Amino acid sequence: MEHVLPGDGTDNLDDLHDALADSDFLEVTFGSLSDEKPGILKVDAVIDVNDPRLTNVAYWESGPDGGWFSLEGRPYHVPGEGPEEAHILGLPDDLSEDDRLLLNHAAQQLREIHELAGQVLEDGYSLVRKAAYATLDALAEEALEYEDDEEDEGEPLEPWEELLQEFTRQCRMGLFGGLSVDESTELSGVVNVSAFVLDLDGDEPLELKVYWQAEEGSDTPSHWIAAGNTAVKETHTGAKAFYDELLASHEGEGRGHLEHAILHLHELAHIASDIIMMKAKRPYEVIAEAQLDEPPSDAAMEAMSATEVSDALAGLNGIARLYTGSRPLDISQGHRPQD
């Protein structure tokens, strides 16, 4: 049965459909928080993971101080406003860093879906909430099924294209502003990445960098990560010691948000570097496959490789600008990218 809602909420429904289709959930359903609180919208979701502790989650908002994220039936506070600020506080200590990244990303996606669904309900649909929830559930089912169908069509993606999809997904998270990618001058085939993230304690943008830097007495540049004016060389001494040094001046509740952002920016740097290296090698692979009697000169091959790298960098920065905004940032608006 097709449910039809009164009023003109096409734009909101389209935006919600896109957010659902872009999400990482297997299933999303909508309803009230409880019979006693029918006016509070709750969004339940199923994450595509094997760990049963992380599979079923939910999100709702019941006051002006942010929202709540449910994991194994226990609510955890998610302060702030907007998907880009969604960071779960007080998660269990036994969760790994990957689990925390997964759950915080789920909270960001759920907050966006919750906000869009709330707009649908505000478009005059609150008088027929049960019909509205049924419509939202049907929309979620259609969007998620549509995404699966899309993935099954067409030619398989090349490895660099799969990485580009992941780069795009992370740019769309809303975590960063003014993200940029530059080829390293210290080491061939890798990139430096920088972006702004909101310092929740200071309520102002903080620039984060992941870059390569030469060291005196060493032939190999080192990987460095900077937060504002503090830079620390990446080592294997452990995450706690690393963050204690890098974020020594950030001891408020927002520190976890900065650690979360640094992890993602570090991952983006590796993704972008892998894309650049794959594109740089592509002309050599094509020529080798062609088995030409007279292959191009070394100079010609280097020029073609350099063009591939230049085009890849332009593409990465174009995606970054599209979803995270351009520099310089409007400080009055924080790091938040404009939709």
PyMOL commands that set and color helices and strands:
alter all, ss='L'
color gray80, all
select helices_A, chain A and resi 10-22+52-55+83-85+97-122+125-152+159-171+239-246+255-290+298-324+331-333
alter helices_A, ss='H'
color red, helices_A
select strands_A, chain A and resi 25-32+41-47+56-60+67-71+74-78+177-183+191-199+204-213+222-227+230-233
alter strands_A, ss='S'
color yellow, strands_A
deselect
rebuild
show_as cartoon
